[in-house]
Structures are given as structure tokens and as C-alpha cells.
Amino acid sequence: MSTLEAPKDNSISKFVAACAQRIALPKGALVLDIPCGFGRHAHWFAQNHYRVVGADHDRARIAAATENAPSSPYAIRWIVADIEQRLPIERGTFDLVVIVHYFSETVISQALEALRPGGWLILETFGGQGKHLMALLPLGWAAGRFCNAFQVSVLEERAVGPSKSNAAVRLMAKYRN
């Protein structure tokens, strides 16, 4: 098991960092960051001795992530692809899948396919401000979706929106299948 280096700034999610510390995967574990955006989480995991695949649909973001990559023990494999379609990754091999500030059932399904049995999922949606409200899960969806296939360690749902029918979600769960 490894101890993760604390983030040097506020560039990564404190929730992701805390979850990764609790999980304590061994060095060299395989991590999928989807969508990776400008690579903030991918960079951090690679600097902490993990093999990382970062996938995003935006070629400019991947280019910036590649260009701005700090030195790390492992090179990050960057994939430009429509994350709402089947990704060119080997199924059932990832030790950890990280999904931050994004949600779709397709991406969740891909995360499940990517995880090896015993692998971990960290999901953190947007907080529910502004236009992001419309992209959030229905309240209670996460509990129903993850209770069968996962051992849920953290599940925080906060009702948001005018009708309080959507939820900002933070989840850390271990894949059982």
C-alpha cells in the first residue's frame, strides 16, 4: 500500500484526494480518469506512482494536459474519444475509476466495465450551481444504482434545485463483481 502525496495546491478535488488516501492502492495500480479535462487528477495520480489513462472528448484539453504534465514516475496514456461511446480501453483491468464533475449513465456503465473485481469508483458530480443543475442525478438514484454491484464506503447526496429533486453526489465504492 502507498501513502499519497498531498496535493500541492487546490487543483484537485479534496474529496478525490481523501478517498484515494483511504483506498491506498499499491504503486503501479491502474487508474482511469474520465473525463480528464485538463488532466489535474490524472497528473496527481501519475505523480503518486500510478499508471493512468485519461480520456476526454476535447482534443484541446488533452493537448493542454499533455503539454502541462509535470514529471511523474509513469507516463499518462491520453485518449481523445467521445466518452459517451465505447472507449478504446481494456475492460475489467482498472483498479480505480475517477469521474469528477460529470455524469451520464453511459459513463457510469463504462466505468463498471472498466473496473476489475475489487476495483474502486470515485464519483463527484457538480455541486448544483448554475446550469450544472440540469446535469445532476435524480435524488436517490445513486443509492439504487450502486447498492447491488458495489460495497459503498461513502455516499453523500445533497438535494439541490428549486424542487430539490436532483442531487449533488459524492461516492466512493468498491466493485464486487
C-alpha positions as CSV (number, residue, x, y, z in Angstrom):
1,M,0.0,0.0,0.0
2,S,1.2,3.5,-0.7
3,T,0.7,6.8,1.0
4,L,-0.3,9.5,-1.4
5,E,1.5,12.8,-1.6
6,A,-0.8,15.7,-0.6
7,P,-1.9,18.0,-3.5
8,K,0.5,20.9,-3.7
9,D,-2.4,23.3,-4.5
10,N,-6.2,23.2,-4.7
11,S,-6.2,21.9,-8.3
12,I,-7.6,18.5,-7.4
13,S,-10.8,17.7,-5.6
14,K,-10.3,17.3,-1.8
15,F,-12.9,14.6,-1.9
16,V,-10.9,12.6,-4.5
17,A,-7.7,13.0,-2.6
18,A,-9.3,11.9,0.7
19,C,-10.9,8.9,-1.0
20,A,-7.6,7.9,-2.7
21,Q,-5.8,8.1,0.6
22,R,-8.4,5.8,2.2
23,I,-8.2,3.3,-0.7
24,A,-4.4,3.2,-0.6
25,L,-3.9,1.3,-3.8
26,P,-0.4,-0.2,-4.4
27,K,2.1,1.7,-6.5
28,G,1.6,0.9,-10.2
29,A,-2.2,0.4,-9.9
30,L,-4.1,1.3,-13.0
31,V,-6.4,4.5,-12.8
32,L,-8.9,5.7,-15.4
33,D,-9.8,9.5,-15.2
34,I,-12.9,10.1,-17.3
35,P,-13.5,12.8,-18.4
36,C,-10.0,14.0,-17.6
37,G,-10.3,17.6,-18.9
38,F,-7.0,19.4,-18.4
39,G,-5.6,16.4,-16.5
40,R,-5.5,17.7,-13.0
41,H,-6.4,14.3,-11.4
42,A,-4.5,12.3,-13.9
43,H,-1.4,14.3,-13.2
44,W,-1.7,13.9,-9.5
45,F,-2.3,10.1,-9.7
46,A,0.7,9.7,-12.0
47,Q,2.9,11.8,-9.7
48,N,1.9,9.4,-6.9
49,H,3.2,6.3,-8.8
50,Y,0.0,5.1,-10.5
51,R,-0.4,4.2,-14.1
52,V,-3.0,6.5,-15.5
53,V,-5.3,6.6,-18.6
54,G,-7.0,10.0,-19.1
55,A,-9.9,10.2,-21.6
56,D,-11.8,13.2,-22.8
57,H,-13.6,14.3,-26.0
58,D,-11.9,17.6,-26.2
59,R,-8.7,17.4,-28.2
60,A,-7.5,20.9,-27.0
61,R,-7.9,19.8,-23.3
62,I,-5.9,16.7,-23.9
63,A,-3.2,18.7,-25.7
64,A,-3.0,21.1,-22.8
65,A,-2.9,18.2,-20.3
66,T,-0.1,16.6,-22.2
67,E,1.8,19.8,-22.6
68,N,1.5,20.8,-18.9
69,A,2.2,17.4,-17.4
70,P,4.6,17.6,-14.5
71,S,7.3,14.9,-14.3
72,S,6.0,11.7,-12.8
73,P,7.1,8.1,-12.5
74,Y,4.7,6.9,-15.1
75,A,3.7,8.5,-18.5
76,I,-0.1,9.1,-18.8
77,R,-1.9,7.5,-21.7
78,W,-4.2,10.2,-23.1
79,I,-7.2,9.2,-25.2
80,V,-9.2,11.7,-27.3
81,A,-12.6,10.0,-27.7
82,D,-16.3,10.6,-27.3
83,I,-16.7,9.4,-23.7
84,E,-20.4,8.7,-24.4
85,Q,-19.2,6.0,-26.8
86,R,-17.2,2.8,-26.2
87,L,-13.7,3.8,-25.1
88,P,-10.7,2.0,-26.6
89,I,-9.6,0.6,-23.2
90,E,-9.2,-3.0,-21.9
91,R,-12.3,-4.0,-19.9
92,G,-12.0,-5.3,-16.4
93,T,-8.5,-4.1,-15.7
94,F,-8.7,-0.8,-13.8
95,D,-8.1,-0.6,-10.1
96,L,-9.8,2.8,-9.8
97,V,-12.1,4.9,-12.0
98,V,-12.4,8.6,-11.2
99,I,-15.3,10.6,-12.5
100,V,-15.3,14.3,-11.4
101,H,-17.8,17.0,-12.4
102,Y,-19.6,14.8,-15.0
103,F,-22.5,12.4,-15.0
104,S,-24.1,10.2,-17.6
105,E,-25.4,6.7,-17.4
106,T,-23.2,5.8,-20.3
107,V,-20.1,6.9,-18.5
108,I,-21.2,5.1,-15.4
109,S,-21.7,1.9,-17.4
110,Q,-18.2,2.3,-19.0
111,A,-16.7,2.7,-15.5
112,L,-18.3,-0.5,-14.4
113,E,-17.0,-2.3,-17.5
114,A,-13.5,-0.8,-17.0
115,L,-13.2,-1.9,-13.3
116,R,-11.7,-5.1,-12.3
117,P,-13.5,-7.0,-9.5
118,G,-12.4,-5.3,-6.3
119,G,-11.7,-2.1,-8.1
120,W,-12.9,1.3,-6.8
121,L,-15.1,4.0,-8.2
122,I,-14.9,7.6,-7.0
123,L,-17.7,9.8,-8.4
124,E,-18.1,13.5,-7.6
125,T,-20.8,15.4,-9.5
126,F,-21.1,19.2,-9.8
127,G,-22.4,20.9,-6.8
128,G,-25.6,22.1,-8.4
129,Q,-24.9,25.7,-9.1
130,G,-25.9,27.5,-12.3
131,K,-26.5,25.5,-15.5
132,H,-24.9,22.3,-14.0
133,L,-28.1,21.7,-12.1
134,M,-29.7,20.1,-15.1
135,A,-26.9,17.6,-15.5
136,L,-27.3,16.2,-12.0
137,L,-28.7,12.8,-10.9
138,P,-32.2,12.4,-9.6
139,L,-32.3,12.4,-5.8
140,G,-31.9,8.8,-4.6
141,W,-30.6,7.5,-8.0
142,A,-27.0,6.8,-6.7
143,A,-28.2,4.6,-3.8
144,G,-30.3,2.5,-6.1
145,R,-27.7,2.2,-8.9
146,F,-24.7,1.3,-6.8
147,C,-26.1,-0.8,-3.9
148,N,-26.1,-4.2,-5.7
149,A,-22.8,-4.2,-7.5
150,F,-20.7,-2.2,-5.0
151,Q,-19.7,-2.1,-1.4
152,V,-20.4,1.6,-0.8
153,S,-18.0,3.3,1.6
154,V,-19.1,6.9,1.1
155,L,-22.4,8.1,-0.4
156,E,-23.3,11.7,0.2
157,E,-26.4,13.1,-1.6
158,R,-27.4,16.7,-1.3
159,A,-30.8,17.7,-2.7
160,V,-30.4,20.7,-5.0
161,G,-32.5,22.8,-7.3
162,P,-35.9,24.5,-6.9
163,S,-37.8,21.3,-6.4
164,K,-34.9,19.6,-4.5
165,S,-35.4,16.6,-6.9
166,N,-31.8,16.5,-8.1
167,A,-28.7,15.6,-6.1
168,A,-25.1,16.6,-5.9
169,V,-23.4,13.3,-5.2
170,R,-20.1,12.1,-3.8
171,L,-19.5,8.4,-3.9
172,M,-16.6,6.0,-3.1
173,A,-17.4,2.4,-3.7
174,K,-15.7,-0.9,-4.2
175,Y,-16.8,-3.1,-7.2
176,R,-17.9,-6.5,-6.0
177,N,-18.4,-8.3,-9.3
